Amino acid sequence: MQQTQTLHPKDLYSLPKDAVILDVRSKEEHAVQRLTLPHIHIPMEKLSAKTFLQDNNVTHKTPLYVVCGSGKRAPVAAQLLREGGFDAVFAVEGGLRACADRGQSMVHEKAHSSKISLAGQMRVTLGFFITILSLFSLGGVTQLLWGLLAIGVGCMLCDATAYRALTRIWAKAPWNK
């Protein structure tokens, strides 16, 4: 296995004209912060040398400069591309964190998601039911106390058995598609 060639972040602005910068961070990371330089974004888990070659108007001779968040994923991605036949693949040392520390120009967006995670939806739903049942139990309705107990035990069993039925139901909700 060939050792990964690296590039110092300060050298990103003096790349050859035919060079391609590849950002392998997640979609969420890329949405929050990215280079101002032209680059291609493909999350690490979706990266394939063959697909990259077909989809991005590059050849096996095109110099590729791979960047990630902290410099850990880029060498792995560079190795994958090298094994896929690319000749000149470099990992940017320290990733975007190092680029930002050295004053490289970045695009910054607010980390914002209008979606509530499945775990968050579960907590909201369970909190709602437990609150309603607790309020009704204040009126002396003992059946509702048993309902509260059933929900609590159900939550514990779902987590203990890894079945997570309510999570499966919420995952199929239209807003989670």
N, C-alpha and C positions, 0 to 999 in steps of 0.2 A: 504494500500500500504506500503510495507516494504521499509525502508530507504536504499539507496544505500551504500554498503560497499565501502570504498576507499582504495587505496594503494598509499603510498608516492613514487614519482618517483625514489628515491635512492634505493628502494627495488626491482626494476625491475630485477636486476641481481642476486637476491637470491630467485627466485621463485621455487616452487616444480618442480621436473622433468617432471611430467605429465601436467604441466600448459600450457595453450595456450594464447598467446597475440593476441588480435584482434584489428586491426586498422580500425576505421570506418570513416576516412576522405575521401574526394572525391579522385577520380582517379588522378586529377591534383595535389592536395596537396601531395599525396603519391609519385608521380613521382618526386617532387621537394625535399622532405626531408622525411626520414623514419628511423626507428630504425635499428641498425645493428643486433639486436637479431632476431632469427627466429620468424616470426609472420604471421598471416593470414590477408589479406586486403579485406574487404568487405565494400563498401561505405554504409553509414547509410541508404540511401533511398532504398537500395537493401537488407538490413538485414532482415532475417526471421529466427526465432529459429528453425523451422522445417527443412528448407533448410540447415542451418548451421550444424545441427546435421547429416544430411544425407551426406553432401558433404565433411566433414572435419575429419572423423575418430575420433570423440569425443563421449563421453557419457554425460548424464545429470549430472554426478558426476565430470566431468572434471573441474578443476578450470580455470575460464576464467578471463583474465585481459584486460579490454577494454580501449583503448587509442584513443584520438581524438586530435585536434589541440590545444585547450585551456582549456579543461576540462568541456565544456558545453554539448557536444553531448554524451560523454561517459556514464554519468549517465542515459541518456534516453535510450541508446542502452542496458545498463546493465539491466534496468528495463524490457525492451522488452524480453531479454533473460531469465530473472528470471520468467516472466509471461509465457514463453514458456517451463518452467519446469527445467531449469538449477538451480542447488543448490548453487554453489559457484561462484558468479559473482562479480567482483570488478571493479570500475572505477579508472583509474590512475589520481590522483589529478593534476590539471593544464595542463594535456595533454602533447603533445610533446614539447610545449613551455617551460614548467617547466622542462622537461627532459633535454632539451638543455641548459637551464640556470644552471642546476646542473652538467653540463659537461658530460652527457651521450653521448656515441658514436653514431653518426648519419651518414647516407649516404646522401650526398648533391648532387643534380643535378641542372643544370641550368634550370630555368623556360624558356622553349622554345617551341613555337608552330609555325609550318610552315603554319598553317591555319590562314586566316584572318577571323575574326568574321563576321556574317551576317551584323551587323551594319557597320563594317568597309568596307565591300564590297559595301554596299549602298552608303556610303560617297565617296568612290573612283569612283563609277559609276556616281553619280550625279555631282561630281566635274569635271569629264572628260567631260560630256555633257555640263555643264555650261561653262567650259573653251573653248571648241570648238565653242559653239554658241557665246560666247563673242568675240572670235577672228574674227569670220565671221561678226559679227555686226559692227566691226571697219571699215569694207569696205563699210558701208552705207546700208547694206541689212536690211531693217526694219522688214521683215518677221522673221528674226532670233531673233530680239529683242522680238517679240511676242512669239517666241519659248522659249526663256529664261524665259519670264513671265509665260508661260504655265507650264514649268517644276517647277518653284518656287511655283506656286499656287498648282500644283499637289502634290508636296512634303508636303506642309502645309495641304492639304485636306487628304492625306493618313495618316498623323500622327494624325490629328484631328478626323478622322472617325475610326481609328484603323484597317482599311482594309489592309494596307501595301502590296499592290499587288506586288511591285518589290521585297520585302523581301520574299514573297511566291515563286516567280519565282526563286530567288537565292537559296532558301532553297532546291529546287529540282535539282540544278546543281550537276553534278556527283562528283565534288570535295568536296561537303558538305555532302556526304553520310556517 
